[in-house]
C-alpha cells in the first residue's frame, strides 16, 4: 500500500464578535417595566420561560415576581435554588438543565431568567452554556456582590473537588438587568460581602472610588443603598450610584480587552490569588467578598514588605476594610503552608507563572513572579497581628447575619 509522502492540513479561522449589555433599570418588577420580558433582539418571545430564583429572593419577592409575569401574560415555570456556596455544584447545573428540557426551552426565543446572587447566576449560566451547546439567558443580580462583579463577568463556574470554580465556561448573557432597589432587603453581612469586591476594584484602579469608600462606605451599608435612608443621613443618592457605577465601569474596562483571558496578567485577579482555596477550606465560615478583602490586605502586606507601598498606605487600606465591616484577617491567612498550597494552585491556573497583581499605590498595580515562601511567612506574621481579639468577636457576633 502506498502512503502520501506529505501530510495535508486545513486551517479554520473565524471571528465571533461578542456584545452584551448591563442595563440599570429601577423598578424592574413594576409590571409596566418591560425590560425583563425583552429578548436580546428587542422582541418578546411567546413560549414558556424558566425563571430561576435564589431561595432568599423567593422568600421576599416571589409573589411580586409571579404577579409581574401574570400581569404581562407570560407563561412561566419556576425553579428555586439555594444560593449558598456549598450548593454551587454540577448537580445543581443538571437540575437546571433538566428543567429547561421539561418545559421545552427553545434555542433562542425563550431564554431562562435567573434572579438572585452570584451562586445561582453562575449555576444557571453554566447550564445555559451547556444546553443545546449554548442558549442565551437573562441575568438579574440582586446582591451587591452580584451587581458589581457578576453582572459584568463573562465566566460561569461551579465548585468541584474542593476547589472554587474548577468547572466552568465563558458564556456571558446578552442582557443583565441591575436594580439597586433589591439591595434594600439584602442583609448587612451580604452588603459587606459585596463591598469586598468594590474594595478590590478601588485598590487596583480607582483612587476616587477608594476615597468614596473611606468616607461613605459604612453609611451606604447602614442605609442599604436606599435613597430614603441616605437622605436621612444627609448623603446624596448620587453617592450610591457613583460607587456602584464606578465599580461596574472599572470591571468592564478591565474585562473587555481580555474577555477570554488569553493574557493571564489580570489586574482583577487582585484579591484572588490566595483567597479561592482559603474560602473553600473555611466554608461556610467565610463569604467570597470577605475572603477577597483579606487577600487584598495580605497582598498589600507583600507589597509593603517589598517597599512598593508605604506603611501609611498599608494602614489606610486596613482601616478602610475595617470601616466597611470587613475583618482584615482570618487564621487561615496566617497558615503559610496553606497559602503556599493556594499559590501553587494559582500558578497552575495561570499556566506556570505567579502573575501576582501587587499594589504600587492605591489605584496602581504591577505583576510579580518571584514571591518566595519567606515573604509569605513574614506576611502571615503580620496578618496574625490583625486577627480580631476574642472580645471583639463576642461584641460583633450579633452583627454577622
C-alpha positions as CSV (number, residue, x, y, z in Angstrom):
1,X,0.0,0.0,0.0
2,X,1.3,3.4,-0.9
3,X,1.2,6.3,1.5
4,X,1.4,10.0,0.8
5,X,4.9,11.4,1.5
6,X,3.5,14.7,2.9
7,X,0.6,15.3,5.3
8,X,-2.2,17.8,4.4
9,X,-3.7,20.3,6.8
10,X,-6.7,22.6,6.9
11,X,-7.0,25.7,8.9
12,X,-10.3,27.2,10.0
13,X,-10.3,30.9,11.1
14,X,-13.3,32.7,12.3
15,X,-14.2,35.7,14.3
16,X,-17.1,35.7,16.8
17,X,-18.0,39.2,17.9
18,X,-19.3,39.3,21.5
19,X,-21.5,42.1,22.7
20,X,-23.6,42.1,25.9
21,X,-25.2,44.8,27.9
22,X,-25.7,45.7,31.5
23,X,-28.8,47.8,31.9
24,X,-29.6,49.7,35.1
25,X,-33.4,49.8,35.4
26,X,-35.0,50.9,38.6
27,X,-38.4,49.4,39.4
28,X,-37.6,46.2,37.5
29,X,-40.6,44.4,39.0
30,X,-43.1,47.1,38.1
31,X,-45.4,45.3,35.5
32,X,-45.1,48.4,33.3
33,X,-41.4,48.0,33.1
34,X,-40.9,45.5,30.2
35,X,-37.1,45.1,30.4
36,X,-37.5,41.7,32.0
37,X,-39.5,40.5,29.0
38,X,-37.3,41.9,26.3
39,X,-35.2,39.4,24.3
40,X,-31.7,40.2,23.1
41,X,-33.1,41.1,19.7
42,X,-35.5,43.6,21.2
43,X,-38.6,41.4,20.7
44,X,-40.7,39.3,23.1
45,X,-40.9,35.5,22.8
46,X,-44.1,33.5,23.0
47,X,-43.0,30.3,24.7
48,X,-42.7,29.3,28.3
49,X,-39.8,30.9,30.2
50,X,-37.9,29.3,33.0
51,X,-37.4,31.7,35.9
52,X,-34.8,30.5,38.4
53,X,-34.9,32.2,41.8
54,X,-32.4,32.3,44.6
55,X,-34.1,30.9,47.7
56,X,-33.5,34.2,49.6
57,X,-35.1,36.2,46.8
58,X,-38.0,33.7,46.6
59,X,-38.8,34.3,50.3
60,X,-39.2,38.0,49.8
61,X,-40.1,38.7,46.2
62,X,-41.8,35.5,44.8
63,X,-45.3,37.0,45.0
64,X,-44.2,40.2,43.2
65,X,-42.3,38.2,40.6
66,X,-45.3,36.0,39.9
67,X,-47.6,39.0,39.7
68,X,-45.3,40.7,37.3
69,X,-45.4,37.8,34.8
70,X,-49.1,37.2,35.3
71,X,-49.8,40.9,34.6
72,X,-47.9,40.6,31.4
73,X,-49.5,37.3,30.4
74,X,-46.2,35.4,30.1
75,X,-46.1,31.7,30.5
76,X,-43.5,30.9,33.2
77,X,-42.2,27.9,35.1
78,X,-40.3,28.4,38.3
79,X,-37.3,26.8,39.9
80,X,-36.0,27.8,43.3
81,X,-32.3,27.0,44.2
82,X,-30.3,27.5,47.4
83,X,-27.9,30.4,47.0
84,X,-25.1,29.2,49.3
85,X,-21.6,28.5,48.0
86,X,-21.9,24.8,49.1
87,X,-24.7,24.4,46.5
88,X,-22.6,25.7,43.7
89,X,-22.2,22.3,42.1
90,X,-22.6,20.4,38.9
91,X,-25.6,18.6,40.4
92,X,-27.4,22.0,40.6
93,X,-26.4,22.7,37.0
94,X,-28.0,19.4,35.8
95,X,-31.1,20.3,37.8
96,X,-31.5,23.5,35.8
97,X,-30.8,21.6,32.5
98,X,-33.5,19.1,33.4
99,X,-36.0,21.9,34.0
100,X,-35.1,23.5,30.7
101,X,-35.7,20.2,29.0
102,X,-39.0,19.6,30.8
103,X,-40.5,22.9,29.7
104,X,-39.2,22.6,26.1
105,X,-36.9,25.6,26.0
106,X,-36.3,27.0,22.5
107,X,-32.8,27.6,21.2
108,X,-33.1,31.4,21.1
109,X,-36.6,32.7,21.8
110,X,-37.3,31.6,25.4
111,X,-34.1,32.4,27.3
112,X,-34.2,31.5,31.0
113,X,-34.1,34.3,33.6
114,X,-32.1,34.0,36.8
115,X,-32.9,36.3,39.6
116,X,-30.6,36.2,42.6
117,X,-27.0,36.3,43.8
118,X,-23.8,35.2,42.2
119,X,-24.1,31.5,43.0
120,X,-27.4,30.9,41.2
121,X,-26.2,33.2,38.4
122,X,-23.1,31.0,37.9
123,X,-25.2,27.8,38.1
124,X,-27.7,29.0,35.5
125,X,-25.0,30.5,33.3
126,X,-23.2,27.2,33.1
127,X,-26.4,25.3,32.4
128,X,-27.3,27.7,29.6
129,X,-23.8,27.4,28.1
130,X,-24.2,23.6,28.0
131,X,-27.8,23.3,27.0
132,X,-28.1,22.7,23.2
133,X,-24.4,23.8,23.2
134,X,-25.4,27.3,24.4
135,X,-28.5,29.3,24.7
136,X,-28.9,32.9,25.8
137,X,-30.1,33.8,29.3
138,X,-31.1,36.9,31.2
139,X,-29.3,37.7,34.5
140,X,-30.8,39.8,37.3
141,X,-28.2,40.2,40.1
142,X,-29.9,41.0,43.4
143,X,-26.9,41.2,45.9
144,X,-24.3,43.9,45.9
145,X,-21.5,41.5,45.0
146,X,-23.5,40.2,42.1
147,X,-24.4,43.7,40.9
148,X,-20.8,45.0,40.9
149,X,-18.9,41.8,39.9
150,X,-21.0,39.0,38.5
151,X,-23.1,41.5,36.4
152,X,-20.1,42.1,34.2
153,X,-18.5,38.7,34.1
154,X,-18.4,36.5,31.0
155,X,-17.5,33.5,33.1
156,X,-19.7,30.8,34.7
157,X,-18.5,28.2,37.1
158,X,-19.2,25.7,39.8
159,X,-17.0,24.2,42.6
160,X,-15.6,20.8,42.2
161,X,-13.2,18.6,44.1
162,X,-12.7,21.1,46.9
163,X,-11.7,23.9,44.5
164,X,-13.6,27.0,43.7
165,X,-15.0,27.4,40.1
166,X,-13.0,24.4,38.9
167,X,-15.7,23.6,36.2
168,X,-17.0,26.4,34.1
169,X,-17.3,28.2,30.7
170,X,-17.3,31.5,29.1
171,X,-20.9,32.3,28.4
172,X,-22.0,35.9,29.0
173,X,-25.7,36.6,28.9
174,X,-26.8,39.1,26.3
175,X,-28.6,41.1,28.9
176,X,-28.0,41.8,32.6
177,X,-30.5,43.9,34.4
178,X,-29.5,45.8,37.5
179,X,-31.9,47.4,40.0
180,X,-30.4,48.9,43.1
181,X,-33.7,48.7,44.9
182,X,-33.1,45.0,45.5
183,X,-30.3,46.0,47.9
184,X,-32.8,47.3,50.4
185,X,-33.6,43.8,51.5
186,X,-30.1,42.4,51.4
187,X,-28.7,41.5,54.9
188,X,-25.9,43.8,56.2
189,X,-23.3,41.0,56.0
190,X,-24.1,40.3,52.4
191,X,-23.7,44.1,51.7
192,X,-20.3,43.9,53.4
193,X,-19.5,40.9,51.3
194,X,-20.2,42.9,48.1
195,X,-18.1,45.7,49.4
196,X,-15.1,43.3,49.4
197,X,-15.2,43.3,45.6
198,X,-15.7,47.1,45.4
199,X,-12.8,47.4,47.8
200,X,-10.7,45.4,45.3
201,X,-11.6,47.5,42.3
202,X,-10.8,50.7,44.2
203,X,-7.4,49.3,45.2
204,X,-6.3,48.3,41.7
205,X,-7.5,51.2,39.6
206,X,-9.7,53.9,41.2
207,X,-8.4,56.3,43.9
208,X,-11.7,58.3,43.7
209,X,-13.7,55.1,44.5
210,X,-11.3,54.3,47.4
211,X,-12.0,57.8,48.8
212,X,-15.7,57.3,48.5
213,X,-15.5,54.0,50.4
214,X,-13.3,55.7,53.0
215,X,-15.8,58.5,53.5
216,X,-19.2,56.9,52.8
217,X,-18.8,53.1,52.7
218,X,-20.1,52.5,56.2
219,X,-23.1,54.8,55.7
220,X,-24.0,53.1,52.4
221,X,-24.1,49.7,54.2
222,X,-26.1,51.1,57.1
223,X,-28.6,52.7,54.6
224,X,-28.6,49.5,52.4
225,X,-28.0,51.8,49.5
226,X,-31.6,53.1,49.9
227,X,-32.2,56.7,48.6
228,X,-34.6,57.4,51.5
229,X,-32.2,56.1,54.2
230,X,-29.3,58.0,52.7
231,X,-31.3,61.3,52.8
232,X,-31.8,60.8,56.5
233,X,-28.0,60.7,56.8
234,X,-27.8,63.8,54.5
235,X,-25.9,61.8,51.9
236,X,-26.9,62.3,48.3
237,X,-28.3,59.2,46.5
238,X,-25.8,60.0,43.7
239,X,-23.0,58.7,46.0
240,X,-24.6,55.2,45.9
241,X,-25.0,55.5,42.2
242,X,-21.4,56.6,41.8
243,X,-19.9,53.8,43.9
244,X,-21.8,51.1,42.1
245,X,-21.3,52.8,38.7
246,X,-17.6,53.2,39.2
247,X,-17.2,49.5,40.3
248,X,-19.2,48.2,37.3
249,X,-17.4,50.5,34.8
250,X,-14.0,49.6,36.2
251,X,-14.7,45.9,35.9
252,X,-16.0,46.3,32.4
253,X,-12.9,48.3,31.4
254,X,-10.6,45.6,32.7
255,X,-12.5,42.7,31.2
256,X,-13.4,44.0,27.7
257,X,-9.9,43.8,26.1
258,X,-9.2,40.4,27.6
259,X,-12.6,38.7,28.0
260,X,-11.3,35.2,27.2
261,X,-8.3,35.6,29.5
262,X,-5.7,34.9,26.8
263,X,-3.5,37.3,28.7
264,X,-3.1,35.8,32.2
265,X,-1.7,39.0,33.8
266,X,-5.1,40.4,35.0
267,X,-5.4,43.3,37.5
268,X,-8.9,42.0,38.5
269,X,-7.2,38.9,39.9
270,X,-6.0,41.0,42.8
271,X,-7.5,39.5,45.9
272,X,-8.0,36.2,44.1
273,X,-4.5,34.7,44.4
274,X,-4.8,33.1,47.8
275,X,-8.4,33.5,48.7
276,X,-10.0,30.8,46.5
277,X,-8.5,27.9,48.5
278,X,-8.9,29.8,51.8
279,X,-12.5,30.4,51.1
280,X,-13.2,26.7,50.2
281,X,-11.3,25.5,53.3
282,X,-13.3,27.9,55.5
283,X,-16.7,27.1,54.1
284,X,-19.3,28.1,55.3
285,X,-17.5,30.5,57.6
286,X,-16.2,33.0,55.1
287,X,-18.2,34.6,52.2
288,X,-16.5,35.3,48.9
289,X,-16.1,39.0,49.3
290,X,-14.8,38.6,52.9
291,X,-12.1,36.2,51.7
292,X,-11.2,38.6,48.8
293,X,-10.8,41.5,51.1
294,X,-8.4,39.5,53.3
295,X,-6.5,38.5,50.2
296,X,-6.3,42.2,49.2
297,X,-4.8,43.0,52.6
298,X,-2.4,40.1,52.5
299,X,-1.2,41.1,49.0
300,X,-0.8,44.7,50.3
301,X,1.4,43.4,53.1
302,X,3.5,41.6,50.5
303,X,3.8,45.0,48.7
304,X,4.8,46.8,51.8
305,X,7.4,44.2,52.6
306,X,9.0,45.0,49.2
307,X,8.8,48.7,49.7
308,X,6.3,49.1,46.9
309,X,3.8,50.9,49.2
310,X,4.5,52.7,52.4
311,X,3.4,51.7,55.9
312,X,0.9,54.6,56.0
313,X,-0.8,53.3,52.8
314,X,-1.0,49.8,54.2
315,X,-2.5,51.1,57.5
316,X,-5.0,53.2,55.5
317,X,-6.0,50.1,53.5
318,X,-6.6,48.1,56.6
319,X,-8.5,50.9,58.2
320,X,-10.9,51.2,55.3
321,X,-11.6,47.5,55.3
322,X,-12.5,47.7,59.0
323,X,-14.6,50.7,58.3
324,X,-16.6,48.6,55.8
325,X,-17.1,46.0,58.5
326,X,-14.7,43.6,56.8
327,X,-12.3,41.7,59.0
328,X,-8.7,42.1,57.7
329,X,-7.5,38.7,58.7
330,X,-8.5,35.1,59.5
331,X,-6.4,32.2,61.0
332,X,-6.2,30.6,57.6
333,X,-4.4,33.7,56.2
334,X,-1.8,33.1,59.0
335,X,-1.1,29.5,57.8
336,X,1.9,29.7,55.5
337,X,1.6,26.0,54.4
338,X,-2.0,26.6,53.2
339,X,-1.1,29.8,51.5
340,X,1.8,28.2,49.6
341,X,-0.6,25.4,48.6
342,X,-3.0,28.1,47.4
343,X,-0.2,29.9,45.5
344,X,0.8,26.7,43.8
345,X,-2.7,26.1,42.6
346,X,-2.9,29.7,41.4
347,X,0.4,29.2,39.4
348,X,-1.2,26.2,37.7
349,X,-4.3,28.3,36.9
350,X,-2.0,31.0,35.4
351,X,-0.1,28.5,33.3
352,X,3.1,28.2,35.3
353,X,3.6,31.8,36.5
354,X,2.5,33.6,39.6
355,X,1.4,36.7,37.8
356,X,0.5,38.2,41.2
357,X,-1.0,41.7,40.9
358,X,0.7,43.7,43.7
359,X,0.0,47.3,44.6
360,X,2.5,50.1,44.0
361,X,0.0,52.6,45.4
362,X,-3.8,52.9,45.7
363,X,-5.1,52.6,42.2
364,X,-1.9,51.1,40.7
365,X,-0.5,47.5,40.3
366,X,2.5,45.6,39.0
367,X,2.8,41.9,38.4
368,X,5.3,39.8,40.3
369,X,6.5,36.3,39.6
370,X,9.0,35.7,42.4
371,X,7.2,35.9,45.7
372,X,9.0,33.5,48.0
373,X,7.9,31.3,50.9
374,X,9.9,33.5,53.2
375,X,7.8,36.5,52.1
376,X,4.6,34.6,52.6
377,X,5.7,33.5,56.1
378,X,6.6,37.1,57.0
379,X,3.2,38.3,55.7
380,X,1.4,35.6,57.8
381,X,3.2,37.0,60.8
382,X,1.7,40.5,60.1
383,X,-1.7,39.0,59.5
384,X,-1.7,37.4,63.0
385,X,-1.5,40.9,64.4
386,X,-4.7,41.8,62.5
387,X,-6.7,38.9,63.9
388,X,-9.7,40.1,65.9
389,X,-9.4,39.8,69.6
390,X,-11.8,37.4,71.3
391,X,-13.7,40.2,73.0
392,X,-14.1,41.9,69.6
393,X,-15.6,38.7,68.1
394,X,-18.0,38.5,71.0
395,X,-19.0,42.1,70.7
396,X,-19.6,42.0,66.9
397,X,-21.2,38.5,66.7
398,X,-24.7,39.9,66.7
399,X,-23.9,41.9,63.5
400,X,-23.0,38.8,61.4
401,X,-26.2,37.6,59.9
